[in-house]
Amino acid sequence: MEKLDALPQEARKWGWAHYTRLWFTMQVNPFSLVMGGAVLQQGLGAGVAIATSVVSSLVVTLALVTNSAAGAKYGIPFPVYARAAFGLHGAKVVAMVRGIVAIFWLSIQNWFGSQMMYYAISSSAPGILDTPRVDGDYMNLGEFLLFLAFTGTGGLLVALGLERMGGFVKVATGFGFVALIALAVMAFVQASPAAVHRSLPGAVQTPAVATTLPVAEAINSEVSTWSTMVLNMADLSRFAESQKAQVVGQVLGFPTVYVILFSFSIFLCGSFYVAQGRLVWDLAPMLAAWSPWFSIPVAICLSVGIQAVNLSANIVSPANDFANLWPGHISFRVGAYATLVLSLATVPWRVMASSQSLMQVFLSGYSMLTGGIFAVMTFNYFAVHRCELNCAGLYVAGPAGPYRGPAGFRPLAFAAILGGAALCVPGWLHDLGIAGVPTAFRALFDLSWFVSAAAAALLYAALRLAAAAATARPPRPKSGAAADS
């Protein structure tokens, strides 16, 4: 069976417990400890920050369950499901958007992993902090060489092949879990929850960045973090034994784990603030302040965990997208190597330079597209097709294919996505420092995933109604024919 073929019912064996375990495994990710600190850095209090995590987890869970419906019903993966909304070739474009975002995430995770090793090493060899600068204040030579080494390690793991990669991921996930336990112990050693609660309100006297809607921006960034995973869910829901299994498993698995880890990240930042007197939103610099006997083993465990996340989430997806662009010529391994090479060009050290660049420029930036894609896919499935697809027709490549679209594209779907994103672009340009815009446009960008999704859905509905009306309108008679009559 080809990997894009629809799975028969007898091959779908994942129950609700499988999806609950899946979300536990996927969220025990070292980068999960960054978002809590980033939200604190925006000037929000601990209680408000945790409240944003509750709201965002519920939004993401609803989106995950909604966009999993087609995969669970028909056993089809994301690239096939996307054909119903975007056309045969249009689905490839959407898949590449997903792949490009995954490449950025790969580079950010590699940078994060190399930074943990960098700061852990500095706890015993501080001279590494004084190596020559490579990109101004953003990076020095030691950081750059460790980043290259971390990325190269990913290439070595790819060389093992898919089967051995899968074995590595299963073992490596445990390393990340052990590191989280060690960090929890360190957090409690540094300060009690009561001390953190008393101290955090004064940790940020002035917000590090000025956002128009700080609470809304925090929720938007948290939702954006998972917005590509929302698009991909048919790849996982196609294995569900029933629709109920994927719904129950995800409702139980995602929000609970997310809120717990988010709350722990806030406690970790707060305990560090109590012990060291400074608020650090990124986990990596904390390692420099602790004993190397603690920092280096923890950094190694976290780095192994990050490599596992990269292999399962950030390399496989774009590698398959590259392979699907030219089947028979681009193998998975070649696509994976291309993914790693391209990740070097995304300058992750600039994305991770501040909580502002991570949350506003990167997360809110790409969600201008992922929000619109999600809205068009779900509106098309639930409102246009009423949850009924011609599964066989999704695989028809010729002109007779019911979902092929003109020249393989569905132009109304792409017009809706671009229209939704256009509302948010001015605010993005403002945050990039390229142009000043009125406050209203900045507010739209602070809610980029929500705004682009709502606007794309409304625009898609309006364009479809207009197209249907134009098709139903009788053609005007030619002037010559009118005269003859």
Secondary structure, DSSP 8 states (H G I E B T S, - for coil): --TTS---GGG--B-HHHHHHHHHHHH--TTHHHHHHHHHHTT--HHHHHHHHHHHHHHHHHHHHHHHHHHHHH---HHHHTHHHH-TTHHHHHHHHHHHHHHHHHHHHHHHHHHHHHHHHHTT-GGGGGS-BSSGGG-BHHHHHHHHHHHHHHHHHHHT-HHHHHHHHHHHHHHHHHHHHHHHHHHHHH--HHHHHHHGGGT-SS-SS--SSHHHHHHHHHHHHTHHHHHHTHHHHTTBSSHHHHHHHHHHHHHHHHHHHHHHHHHHHHHHHHHHSS---SHHHHGGGS-HHHHHHHHHHHHHHHHHHIIIIIIHHHHHHHHHHSTTTS-HHHHHHHHHHHHGGG-HHHHTTSHHIIIIIIIHHHHHHHHHHHHHHHHIIIIISTT---TGGGG--STT-TT--GGG--HHHHHHHHHHHHTTHHHHHHHTTS----HHHHHHHHTHHHHHHHHHHHHHHHHHHHHHHHHHS-----HHHHHH-
